[in-house]
Amino acid sequence: MKRISALALAALMTTQPALAEDTPVKPGDMSEGIDLLGEGARLFLKGLANEMEPALQGLSEKLQPAITQLLELIDDFDAYEMPERLPNGDIIIRRKPDAPLPEPGEDGKVDI
């Protein structure tokens, strides 16, 4: 009985390498893998967007009044030069020399 089980085990072990041989990879097989990677990336980004949507919505609601106030202060972005940072940390946004002056406010004064 021991000989039969030993022979069966030996026969089984000799067939394993034949079953484990890899088939050659064809060029078309890579496109399927790339498609799966693309699908995985798309699903990951979709899930990330779904997770971040409530936080971004809350941030948008909090920033809306500040952005509206900023747009009221700056009449035309094309009338200003790029911001300049001074060595002491101050930031200056200069009006372009050829830009028209802003309209006076309700009290007849121009904010500077």
Residue pairs with C-beta under 8 A, 6 or more apart in sequence:
73 111
74 80
75 102
75 103
76 99
78 96
78 99
79 95
79 96
79 99
79 100
80 93
80 94
80 95
80 96
80 99
81 93
81 94
81 95
81 96
83 91
83 92
83 93
84 91
84 92
84 93
84 94
85 91
86 92
101 110
102 110
102 111
104 110
105 111
